[in-house]
Amino acid sequence: MLAVGPEIHPPMKLRLRDAKATAVVLNGQWPDGRANLVKGTNDVWSVTVGPIKPGVWGEVRPLP
């Protein structure tokens, strides 16, 4: 897995490259608390979330 982003400004866009993942999920401390990344070209997964308040944590989990 290779991180391509993130771009930290509202909204936040997270991108990563993982050729082996079948799904990628972002979990965090915001309303709804979960976002599924969408696979694009060149095995790059991405999602846009936010706005997110400062101090909020998140976790990216690729699923084989």
Protein Blocks (a to p, Z undefined) as FASTA:
>chain_A
ZZfbdcdddddddddddfkbcbdcdddddehkiacddddehhiacddeddddehiacddd
ddZZ
